[in-house]
Amino acid sequence: MEDVKILAIDDSKDILYTIKAICDIENWTTITSTNGNEAMDLLHNHNPDLIIVDYHMPKINGIDVVKKLREIDNKTPILILTVEDDHVIAKKFTDAGANDYALKPIKAIDLISRIKVHLRKTKSKKSKYYSYKKGISKNTLDLILDSLRSANKYLTIEELSDESGLAYQTVNRYIVYLKENNLIDTVYKYGKKGRPKQKYKIKK
């Protein structure tokens, strides 16, 4: 597993140091943050392969961080760190969008094993591109890809709909497919209110 990037979010610098040391064993790059809100920018800028989030943090707890992350990224695996060995808490994690959780104190073998499981799952999903799933037409997909290439800039779904002449719902479904297969880059345009608007560009 080469060129793996892990985003770790924990208010404790000691815990972040430990996570980085564990990831160094596997030669994984670690991006760290002590602030849940700052982590949103790191997600945009670094496109990590997996995210580790601490449950107990000041100002905004891990579950709320997961909810915010899932508003802008519903695919990257999220692993929660917690001292709470409680099935009720575990359910809150999964309801928020987390994929897994590990107990503190952190054990290197356990954390590495859990990370590898989720990285394999993600890699398996990405390897299925062009084995067109039901509802995906090669001709329509090629039309959208051609529109992205010819524009040579980031486009919203509305703009891509205008470029391709396809309905918004159709473009949205194919954008989801392209994101699942890691074939487009995403940026986020923030307005004064509401969720950030997503714009897309084909990967080089």
VMD Tcl script that draws the C-alpha trace (Angstrom):
set ca {
  {0.00 0.00 0.00}
  {2.07 2.89 -1.31}
  {1.43 6.63 -1.07}
  {-1.15 6.23 1.67}
  {-2.20 9.42 3.45}
  {-3.80 9.34 6.90}
  {-5.53 12.39 8.38}
  {-5.46 12.21 12.21}
  {-7.57 14.58 14.34}
  {-6.99 14.65 18.11}
  {-6.67 17.48 20.63}
  {-3.72 15.66 22.25}
  {-0.36 16.25 20.56}
  {0.98 13.17 22.35}
  {-1.71 10.99 20.76}
  {-1.00 12.52 17.35}
  {2.70 11.78 17.84}
  {1.85 8.17 18.66}
  {-0.40 7.83 15.60}
  {2.32 9.28 13.38}
  {4.91 6.90 14.83}
  {2.61 3.95 14.15}
  {1.91 5.10 10.57}
  {5.66 5.58 10.01}
  {6.08 1.83 10.56}
  {4.09 1.27 7.34}
  {5.60 4.32 5.57}
  {2.21 6.05 5.53}
  {2.11 9.84 5.39}
  {0.34 11.39 8.37}
  {-1.41 14.77 8.32}
  {-2.37 15.88 11.82}
  {-4.73 18.40 13.38}
  {-5.74 19.29 16.93}
  {-8.82 21.15 15.72}
  {-11.91 19.53 14.21}
  {-12.83 22.61 12.19}
  {-9.31 22.99 10.76}
  {-9.53 19.36 9.65}
  {-12.10 20.29 6.98}
  {-9.48 22.33 5.14}
  {-6.95 19.50 5.49}
  {-9.49 17.10 3.98}
  {-9.93 19.42 0.98}
  {-6.21 20.02 0.49}
  {-4.78 16.54 1.05}
  {-7.50 14.07 -0.04}
  {-6.54 11.45 2.59}
  {-7.12 7.73 2.17}
  {-8.39 7.33 5.74}
  {-9.33 9.64 8.61}
  {-8.77 9.01 12.32}
  {-10.89 11.10 14.72}
  {-10.72 11.32 18.51}
  {-14.08 11.14 20.30}
  {-13.43 13.45 23.26}
  {-12.28 16.87 22.07}
  {-13.06 20.38 23.34}
  {-15.51 22.66 21.49}
  {-16.56 19.96 19.00}
  {-16.57 16.23 19.79}
  {-15.59 13.45 17.44}
  {-19.13 12.52 16.46}
  {-19.86 16.09 15.36}
  {-16.57 16.15 13.44}
  {-17.61 12.97 11.63}
  {-20.96 14.52 10.70}
  {-19.20 17.58 9.26}
  {-16.74 15.41 7.34}
  {-19.57 13.34 5.90}
  {-21.29 16.48 4.61}
  {-18.42 16.92 2.15}
  {-17.01 13.40 1.80}
  {-19.13 10.25 2.13}
  {-16.55 7.73 0.94}
  {-13.25 8.10 2.83}
  {-13.10 5.58 5.71}
  {-13.31 7.16 9.18}
  {-11.93 5.46 12.28}
  {-12.89 6.80 15.74}
  {-10.53 6.63 18.74}
  {-12.19 6.43 22.15}
  {-11.78 5.24 25.72}
  {-15.50 4.39 25.77}
  {-16.09 0.63 25.39}
  {-19.85 1.09 25.02}
  {-22.15 -0.24 22.30}
  {-24.41 2.84 22.62}
  {-21.46 5.12 21.85}
  {-20.38 2.79 19.04}
  {-23.85 3.09 17.48}
  {-23.61 6.89 17.64}
  {-20.34 6.65 15.71}
  {-21.80 4.53 12.95}
  {-24.99 6.59 12.76}
  {-22.83 9.69 12.25}
  {-20.98 7.99 9.39}
  {-17.89 6.43 10.99}
  {-16.74 3.07 9.65}
  {-14.95 1.67 12.69}
  {-13.57 2.53 16.10}
  {-10.55 1.57 18.17}
  {-10.06 1.80 21.93}
  {-7.44 3.84 23.72}
  {-4.74 3.28 24.79}
  {-3.72 2.75 21.19}
  {-2.12 -0.57 20.28}
  {0.02 -0.38 17.16}
  {-0.89 -3.85 15.82}
  {-4.61 -3.22 16.29}
  {-4.56 0.23 14.66}
  {-2.45 -0.90 11.69}
  {-4.70 -3.92 11.16}
  {-7.87 -1.82 11.19}
  {-6.41 0.76 8.82}
  {-5.28 -1.92 6.36}
  {-8.73 -3.55 6.32}
  {-10.39 -0.29 5.31}
  {-7.68 0.63 2.80}
  {-8.16 -2.75 1.08}
  {-11.92 -2.18 0.89}
  {-11.41 1.26 -0.64}
  {-8.83 -0.03 -3.11}
  {-11.17 -2.84 -4.16}
  {-13.96 -0.36 -4.92}
  {-11.65 1.88 -6.93}
  {-10.37 -1.03 -9.04}
  {-13.83 -1.66 -10.54}
  {-13.85 1.33 -12.90}
  {-15.19 0.52 -16.37}
  {-16.82 -2.64 -15.09}
  {-19.96 -0.57 -15.57}
  {-22.47 -1.10 -12.82}
  {-26.19 -1.15 -13.46}
  {-27.50 2.22 -14.62}
  {-24.12 3.41 -15.97}
  {-23.88 3.76 -19.74}
  {-20.47 3.97 -21.42}
  {-21.76 6.49 -23.97}
  {-23.18 8.79 -21.29}
  {-20.07 8.43 -19.16}
  {-17.85 9.27 -22.14}
  {-19.98 12.36 -22.84}
  {-19.49 13.61 -19.30}
  {-15.76 12.85 -19.36}
  {-15.42 14.68 -22.69}
  {-17.23 17.70 -21.23}
  {-14.88 17.73 -18.26}
  {-11.81 17.44 -20.50}
  {-12.89 20.17 -22.90}
  {-13.74 22.59 -20.09}
  {-10.30 22.10 -18.50}
  {-11.53 23.74 -15.29}
  {-13.60 22.88 -12.26}
  {-17.34 22.70 -12.96}
  {-20.41 22.44 -10.77}
  {-23.02 19.82 -11.62}
  {-25.22 22.62 -13.01}
  {-22.40 23.82 -15.29}
  {-21.59 20.29 -16.36}
  {-25.27 19.70 -17.14}
  {-25.22 22.76 -19.44}
  {-21.93 21.64 -21.08}
  {-23.09 18.07 -21.75}
  {-26.78 18.73 -22.41}
  {-27.69 16.05 -19.86}
  {-30.22 16.39 -17.04}
  {-28.94 17.47 -13.63}
  {-30.01 14.17 -12.02}
  {-28.11 12.18 -14.65}
  {-24.95 14.21 -14.25}
  {-25.17 13.93 -10.47}
  {-25.43 10.12 -10.66}
  {-22.39 9.87 -12.94}
  {-20.38 12.30 -10.81}
  {-21.02 10.02 -7.82}
  {-19.76 7.09 -9.91}
  {-16.62 8.98 -10.96}
  {-15.93 10.00 -7.37}
  {-16.33 6.40 -6.22}
  {-13.66 5.41 -8.72}
  {-11.32 8.29 -7.81}
  {-11.30 9.72 -11.36}
  {-12.20 13.32 -10.57}
  {-10.89 15.95 -8.19}
  {-13.27 17.98 -6.05}
  {-12.99 21.52 -4.70}
  {-15.41 23.34 -2.45}
  {-16.67 26.89 -2.92}
  {-17.90 28.41 0.32}
  {-20.74 30.90 0.37}
  {-22.11 32.95 3.23}
  {-24.75 30.38 4.10}
  {-25.51 26.70 3.57}
  {-23.29 23.85 2.49}
  {-20.22 24.47 0.32}
  {-20.82 24.06 -3.41}
  {-18.81 21.26 -4.97}
  {-16.98 21.64 -8.28}
  {-15.30 18.87 -10.25}
  {-12.40 18.38 -12.65}
  {-11.06 15.24 -14.27}
  {-7.83 13.91 -12.76}
  {-4.69 14.22 -14.86}
}
mol new
graphics top color blue
foreach p $ca { graphics top sphere $p radius 0.5 }
foreach p [lrange $ca 0 end-1] q [lrange $ca 1 end] { graphics top cylinder $p $q radius 0.2 }
display resetview
